[in-house]
């Protein structure tokens, strides 16, 4: 038998195998590297271009629309920038107002970027193109031109479509006149005793949080004057609901669950339900001829229920609710802010505080209750000057809103979407 001889070839070594695979995969790695570099180049080049386009497209759109509508006329938009589409510069404003608590920073940034000469800047706030005004002369023009600029808040349904803050013409004048008259009623002066009791309780505490205490006291007084409601668990809930409305007045116009606007509208519906019950209770008592234990003959709600327009029609329930909500919300918050700043400035001026005390003491010492009377108010000349100076030094309203109704002498049947927002910071600095 012939012996079998194995003639198999030797297998290559491991190093040779790895070198062969690496040589075969090298083109793939080159292609992957080129592809990654290509996508990286697109990202580095396209993303900044896209961000630039998004940032400027809103401003370019409105500038182009303005130029087309005003072609042939010597009209120009004020300097500024409209920010992102829909959101505009609302985020920047809310940052300065609610986070840093420095509203002046929003204006100072625009003065630095565009100069101080114009005194007004174009922007896009609360979902609308806006002209931000901070020059005293321009503010005066806008605020006094009632036929050309009407009051309009961003979310006007929160305060009410028919409230005094959103009404125009004779309706606004009629409601405003009645509101002013309601403050001279004896009911408003009876709250002096409530204020004196609060002062004594604060003195016993030694240290208080002034802003919280002032706000609570003014809410109680406002509820008593306007709707004859005494402090109770219900008014404590109403205080929170009103705070929710005030917080949502300066918020993005996005009504989604969890947003400030959505929360504000829920608070408004709850307040409407409370006032509906109060309204029905008063009507039942009026029909039965029994006034009940409550004394609300001269409060604001009763007056609004009886108010009639030029045609002799009474206000609807919705109109009564709108005015009560808007007046309570605006009344107690602004009054508390004014008292807070007046207290701060009086603490810095002891000589002014001494003269203020002297005048009030001289007028009240002849009264049996040791409080000033209705007739004494007109005699308090120095006190009136102190109040005016406190408001001048620190405006109680951070901003007011107007919408352009007439431009270039033309009355718009559909009101212009260009809004004018006057910042109180500019007025305070100019008059100081």
C-alpha positions as CSV (number, residue, x, y, z in Angstrom):
1,X,0.0,0.0,0.0
2,X,1.3,3.3,-1.0
3,X,1.6,5.7,1.8
4,X,-0.6,8.8,1.6
5,X,1.2,12.1,2.0
6,X,-0.6,15.2,3.2
7,X,0.3,18.1,1.0
8,X,-1.9,20.9,2.5
9,X,-0.5,24.4,2.3
10,X,0.3,26.3,5.5
11,X,-2.4,28.8,6.7
12,X,-1.5,32.5,6.8
13,X,-0.6,34.1,10.1
14,X,-3.0,36.3,12.1
15,X,-1.0,39.5,11.4
16,X,-1.4,38.8,7.6
17,X,-5.1,38.2,8.0
18,X,-5.7,41.5,9.9
19,X,-3.6,43.4,7.5
20,X,-5.6,42.1,4.6
21,X,-9.0,43.0,6.2
22,X,-7.8,46.4,7.2
23,X,-6.7,47.0,3.6
24,X,-10.1,45.9,2.3
25,X,-12.1,48.1,4.8
26,X,-9.9,51.2,4.3
27,X,-12.1,52.5,1.4
28,X,-15.2,52.1,3.6
29,X,-13.6,54.2,6.4
30,X,-12.6,56.8,3.9
31,X,-16.2,57.0,2.6
32,X,-17.6,57.2,6.1
33,X,-15.2,59.9,7.0
34,X,-16.0,61.9,3.9
35,X,-19.8,61.5,4.6
36,X,-19.4,62.6,8.2
37,X,-17.4,65.6,7.2
38,X,-20.1,66.5,4.6
39,X,-22.9,66.3,7.1
40,X,-20.8,68.2,9.6
41,X,-20.2,71.0,7.1
42,X,-24.0,71.2,6.4
43,X,-24.8,71.4,10.1
44,X,-22.1,74.1,10.7
45,X,-23.2,76.1,7.7
46,X,-26.9,75.5,7.4
47,X,-27.9,75.7,11.1
48,X,-26.5,79.2,11.6
49,X,-28.1,80.3,8.3
50,X,-31.5,78.8,9.4
51,X,-31.2,80.4,12.8
52,X,-30.4,83.7,11.1
53,X,-33.4,83.4,8.8
54,X,-35.8,82.4,11.7
55,X,-34.6,85.3,13.8
56,X,-35.0,87.9,11.1
57,X,-38.0,86.6,9.1
58,X,-40.6,88.1,11.5
59,X,-38.9,91.5,11.4
60,X,-38.5,91.4,7.6
61,X,-42.1,90.4,7.1
62,X,-43.6,93.3,9.0
63,X,-41.1,95.8,7.6
64,X,-42.0,94.7,4.1
65,X,-45.7,94.9,4.8
66,X,-45.3,98.3,6.3
67,X,-43.3,99.5,3.3
68,X,-45.9,98.2,0.8
69,X,-48.8,99.8,2.7
70,X,-47.0,103.1,3.0
71,X,-45.3,103.3,-0.3
72,X,-45.1,106.9,-1.6
73,X,-45.4,108.3,2.0
74,X,-42.6,109.5,4.1
75,X,-43.2,107.0,6.9
76,X,-40.7,104.8,8.7
77,X,-40.9,102.3,11.4
78,X,-39.0,103.1,14.6
79,X,-35.8,101.2,15.2
80,X,-35.9,97.8,16.9
81,X,-36.5,94.2,16.1
82,X,-39.6,92.0,16.0
83,X,-38.0,88.9,17.5
84,X,-39.1,85.3,16.8
85,X,-42.3,84.5,14.9
86,X,-45.3,84.6,17.1
87,X,-43.3,84.8,20.4
88,X,-41.5,88.0,19.3
89,X,-39.6,89.5,22.3
90,X,-42.2,88.5,24.9
91,X,-39.7,86.1,26.5
92,X,-37.1,88.9,26.9
93,X,-39.7,91.3,28.5
94,X,-41.0,88.6,30.9
95,X,-37.4,87.8,31.9
96,X,-36.8,91.4,32.9
97,X,-40.2,91.9,34.6
98,X,-40.6,88.6,36.4
99,X,-37.2,87.0,36.8
100,X,-34.6,89.7,37.2
101,X,-37.3,92.1,38.6
102,X,-35.6,95.0,36.6
103,X,-38.2,96.3,34.0
104,X,-35.8,99.1,33.1
105,X,-33.4,96.5,31.8
106,X,-35.7,95.8,28.8
107,X,-35.6,99.4,27.8
108,X,-32.0,100.0,28.5
109,X,-31.0,97.1,26.2
110,X,-32.9,98.7,23.4
111,X,-31.4,102.1,24.1
112,X,-28.0,100.6,24.0
113,X,-28.7,98.7,20.7
114,X,-30.6,101.4,18.8
115,X,-29.8,104.7,20.6
116,X,-31.9,106.9,22.8
117,X,-32.9,109.5,20.3
118,X,-36.1,107.9,19.0
119,X,-37.7,107.2,22.4
120,X,-39.7,104.4,20.8
121,X,-38.8,101.0,19.4
122,X,-40.6,98.4,17.3
123,X,-41.1,95.0,18.8
124,X,-43.5,92.0,18.9
125,X,-45.0,91.4,22.3
126,X,-47.9,89.2,23.5
127,X,-48.6,88.0,20.0
128,X,-48.9,91.4,18.4
129,X,-46.6,93.9,16.6
130,X,-45.9,96.6,19.1
131,X,-44.3,100.0,19.4
132,X,-42.7,100.4,22.8
133,X,-42.8,104.0,23.9
134,X,-40.6,105.4,26.7
135,X,-40.2,109.1,25.8
136,X,-42.3,111.5,27.9
137,X,-43.4,113.6,24.9
138,X,-44.5,110.6,22.9
139,X,-46.2,109.1,25.9
140,X,-48.1,112.2,26.5
141,X,-49.3,112.3,22.9
142,X,-50.4,108.7,22.9
143,X,-52.2,108.9,26.3
144,X,-54.0,112.1,25.4
145,X,-55.0,111.2,21.8
146,X,-58.1,109.3,22.9
147,X,-59.6,109.2,19.4
148,X,-56.5,107.7,17.8
149,X,-55.4,105.2,20.6
150,X,-57.8,103.1,22.5
151,X,-57.1,101.0,25.6
152,X,-56.7,97.3,24.8
153,X,-55.0,94.7,26.9
154,X,-53.4,91.7,25.3
155,X,-55.8,89.1,26.7
156,X,-58.8,91.4,27.0
157,X,-61.3,88.7,27.9
158,X,-59.5,88.3,31.3
159,X,-60.6,91.8,32.4
160,X,-63.8,91.6,30.3
161,X,-64.7,92.8,26.8
162,X,-67.2,95.3,28.2
163,X,-65.2,96.5,31.2
164,X,-64.1,100.1,31.8
165,X,-60.6,99.2,30.7
166,X,-61.7,98.0,27.3
167,X,-64.7,100.3,26.8
168,X,-64.5,103.4,24.6
169,X,-66.4,106.6,24.2
170,X,-69.5,107.3,26.3
171,X,-69.6,103.9,27.8
172,X,-66.1,104.4,29.3
173,X,-67.0,107.9,30.5
174,X,-70.2,106.7,32.2
175,X,-68.7,103.8,34.0
176,X,-65.6,105.8,35.1
177,X,-67.8,108.6,36.5
178,X,-69.7,106.2,38.6
179,X,-66.6,104.4,39.9
180,X,-65.0,107.7,40.9
181,X,-68.2,108.7,42.7
182,X,-68.3,105.4,44.6
183,X,-65.0,106.2,46.3
184,X,-66.5,109.3,47.9
185,X,-69.4,107.4,49.5
186,X,-69.4,107.0,53.3
187,X,-68.7,103.2,52.8
188,X,-65.1,104.0,51.6
189,X,-64.4,106.2,54.6
190,X,-65.5,103.5,57.0
191,X,-62.5,101.4,56.0
192,X,-60.3,103.9,57.8
193,X,-61.1,102.0,61.0
194,X,-60.1,98.8,59.3
195,X,-56.7,100.3,58.3
196,X,-56.1,101.6,61.8
197,X,-56.8,98.2,63.3
198,X,-54.3,96.7,60.8
199,X,-51.7,99.2,61.8
200,X,-52.1,98.3,65.4
201,X,-51.8,94.6,64.7
202,X,-48.6,95.2,62.6
203,X,-47.1,97.2,65.4
204,X,-47.7,94.3,67.8
205,X,-46.0,91.8,65.4
206,X,-42.9,94.0,65.3
207,X,-41.7,92.8,61.9
208,X,-44.0,92.2,58.9
209,X,-43.7,91.6,55.2
210,X,-45.0,94.9,54.0
211,X,-46.0,93.9,50.4
212,X,-48.0,90.9,51.6
213,X,-49.8,92.8,54.4
214,X,-50.6,95.8,52.3
215,X,-52.0,93.6,49.5
216,X,-54.1,91.7,51.9
217,X,-55.5,94.8,53.6
218,X,-56.3,96.6,50.3
219,X,-58.1,93.5,49.0
220,X,-60.3,93.4,52.0
221,X,-61.1,97.1,51.7
222,X,-61.8,96.8,48.0
223,X,-64.1,93.9,48.4
224,X,-66.0,95.8,51.1
225,X,-66.3,99.0,49.0
226,X,-67.2,97.3,45.7
227,X,-69.1,94.1,46.6
228,X,-69.8,94.4,50.4
229,X,-67.9,91.1,51.1
230,X,-66.3,90.8,54.5
231,X,-63.1,88.7,55.1
232,X,-64.0,85.0,54.9
233,X,-62.7,81.7,53.5
234,X,-64.4,82.6,50.2
235,X,-62.6,86.0,49.9
236,X,-59.4,84.2,50.6
237,X,-60.0,82.0,47.6
238,X,-61.0,85.0,45.5
239,X,-57.7,86.7,46.4
240,X,-55.9,83.8,44.8
241,X,-58.1,83.9,41.8
242,X,-57.5,87.6,41.2
243,X,-53.8,87.0,41.6
244,X,-54.1,84.3,38.9
245,X,-55.8,86.9,36.5
246,X,-53.1,89.5,37.2
247,X,-50.3,87.1,36.6
248,X,-51.8,86.1,33.2
249,X,-52.2,89.6,32.0
250,X,-48.6,89.7,31.0
251,X,-48.0,86.2,29.6
252,X,-47.6,84.6,26.2
253,X,-51.0,84.2,24.3
254,X,-50.9,80.4,24.6
255,X,-54.0,78.8,26.0
256,X,-52.8,75.3,26.8
257,X,-53.1,73.4,30.1
258,X,-50.4,74.6,32.5
259,X,-49.9,78.0,30.9
260,X,-50.5,81.2,32.7
261,X,-53.3,82.3,30.3
262,X,-55.1,79.0,30.8
263,X,-54.9,79.4,34.5
264,X,-56.1,83.0,34.4
265,X,-59.2,82.1,32.4
266,X,-60.0,79.3,34.9
267,X,-59.7,81.9,37.7
268,X,-62.0,84.3,35.7
269,X,-64.7,81.6,35.3
270,X,-64.6,80.8,39.1
271,X,-65.0,84.5,39.9
272,X,-67.9,84.8,37.5
273,X,-69.6,81.9,39.3
274,X,-69.2,83.7,42.6
275,X,-70.5,87.0,41.3
276,X,-73.4,85.2,39.6
277,X,-74.5,83.8,43.0
278,X,-74.2,87.2,44.6
279,X,-76.2,88.9,41.8
280,X,-79.0,86.4,42.1
281,X,-79.1,86.8,45.9
282,X,-79.4,90.6,45.6
283,X,-82.2,90.3,43.0
284,X,-84.2,87.9,45.2
285,X,-83.9,90.2,48.2
286,X,-84.9,93.2,46.1
287,X,-88.0,91.4,44.8
288,X,-89.0,90.3,48.3
289,X,-88.4,93.7,49.8
290,X,-86.0,92.4,52.4
291,X,-82.5,93.9,52.4
292,X,-81.1,91.2,54.6
293,X,-78.2,91.6,57.0
294,X,-75.9,92.9,54.3
295,X,-75.6,96.6,53.7
296,X,-74.8,97.0,50.1
297,X,-77.1,99.8,49.0
298,X,-74.3,102.1,48.0
299,X,-71.6,99.6,46.9
300,X,-70.3,99.4,43.3
301,X,-72.1,96.2,42.3
302,X,-75.5,97.6,43.2
303,X,-74.8,100.7,41.3
304,X,-73.7,98.8,38.2
305,X,-76.9,96.7,38.4
306,X,-79.0,99.9,38.3
307,X,-76.9,101.7,35.7
308,X,-78.5,102.4,32.3
309,X,-77.1,103.6,29.0
310,X,-78.3,106.3,26.6
311,X,-81.2,104.1,25.4
312,X,-82.3,103.3,29.0
313,X,-81.1,99.8,28.9
314,X,-79.5,98.2,32.0
315,X,-76.1,96.5,32.0
316,X,-76.2,92.8,31.3
317,X,-74.9,90.3,33.9
318,X,-71.8,89.8,31.8
319,X,-71.1,93.6,31.7
320,X,-71.5,93.8,35.5
321,X,-69.1,90.9,36.0
322,X,-66.6,92.4,33.6
323,X,-66.5,95.7,35.4
324,X,-66.4,94.2,38.9
325,X,-63.5,91.9,38.0
326,X,-61.5,94.6,36.3
327,X,-62.1,97.2,38.9
328,X,-61.3,94.9,41.9
329,X,-58.2,93.5,40.1
330,X,-56.9,97.0,39.2
331,X,-58.0,98.7,42.4
332,X,-56.5,96.7,45.2
333,X,-53.2,95.8,43.4
334,X,-52.4,99.4,42.3
335,X,-53.4,100.8,45.7
336,X,-51.3,98.3,47.6
337,X,-48.3,99.1,45.3
338,X,-48.8,102.9,45.9
339,X,-48.9,102.5,49.7
340,X,-45.8,100.3,49.6
341,X,-43.7,102.8,47.7
342,X,-45.1,105.7,49.8
343,X,-44.1,103.9,53.0
344,X,-40.6,103.2,51.6
345,X,-40.0,106.9,50.6
346,X,-41.4,108.2,53.8
347,X,-39.1,106.0,55.8
348,X,-36.2,107.6,53.8
349,X,-37.6,111.2,54.6
350,X,-38.3,111.5,58.3
351,X,-38.9,115.3,58.0
352,X,-41.7,114.7,55.5
353,X,-43.2,112.0,57.7
354,X,-43.2,114.4,60.6
355,X,-45.1,117.1,58.6
356,X,-47.5,114.5,57.3
357,X,-48.3,113.3,60.9
358,X,-48.8,116.8,62.1
359,X,-51.3,117.7,59.4
360,X,-53.3,114.5,60.0
361,X,-53.2,115.0,63.8
362,X,-54.5,118.6,63.5
363,X,-57.4,117.6,61.3
364,X,-58.5,114.5,63.3
365,X,-58.1,115.7,66.9
366,X,-61.4,117.6,66.7
367,X,-63.4,114.5,65.6
368,X,-65.0,112.2,68.1
369,X,-63.6,109.1,66.3
370,X,-60.1,110.4,66.1
371,X,-60.3,109.8,62.4
372,X,-60.5,112.2,59.5
373,X,-64.0,112.9,58.1
374,X,-65.2,113.3,54.6
375,X,-65.0,117.1,54.8
376,X,-61.3,116.9,56.0
377,X,-60.1,115.3,52.8
378,X,-60.1,118.6,50.8
379,X,-58.1,120.2,53.6
380,X,-55.3,117.7,53.5
381,X,-53.1,119.7,51.1
382,X,-49.7,118.4,52.3
383,X,-51.0,114.8,52.3
384,X,-52.2,115.2,48.7
385,X,-48.7,116.4,47.6
386,X,-47.1,113.5,49.4
387,X,-49.3,111.1,47.5
388,X,-48.6,112.7,44.2
389,X,-44.8,112.7,44.9
390,X,-44.9,109.0,45.8
391,X,-46.6,108.1,42.6
392,X,-44.2,110.3,40.6
393,X,-41.2,108.5,42.1
394,X,-42.5,105.0,41.6
395,X,-45.3,104.4,39.0
396,X,-47.8,101.9,40.3
397,X,-48.4,100.5,36.7
398,X,-45.4,99.0,35.0
399,X,-47.0,99.4,31.6
400,X,-50.2,100.5,29.8
401,X,-51.5,99.3,26.5
402,X,-53.0,101.2,23.6
403,X,-54.1,100.1,20.2
404,X,-53.9,102.4,17.1
405,X,-57.4,103.2,15.9
406,X,-56.5,106.1,13.6
407,X,-53.3,106.5,11.6
408,X,-52.4,109.2,9.1
409,X,-55.9,110.7,9.7
410,X,-57.6,107.5,8.6
411,X,-60.1,105.7,10.9
412,X,-59.7,102.0,10.5
413,X,-63.0,100.0,10.6
414,X,-60.9,97.0,11.6
415,X,-58.6,98.2,14.3
416,X,-55.0,98.2,13.5
417,X,-52.9,95.4,15.0
418,X,-50.1,97.8,15.8
419,X,-50.2,98.2,19.5
420,X,-48.5,100.9,21.6
421,X,-47.1,99.9,24.9
422,X,-46.0,102.8,27.1
423,X,-43.6,101.8,29.9
424,X,-44.0,103.6,33.2
425,X,-40.3,103.6,33.8
426,X,-39.8,106.2,31.2
427,X,-42.5,108.4,32.6
428,X,-41.1,108.2,36.1
429,X,-37.6,109.0,35.0
430,X,-38.7,111.9,32.9
431,X,-40.8,113.6,35.5
432,X,-38.3,113.0,38.3
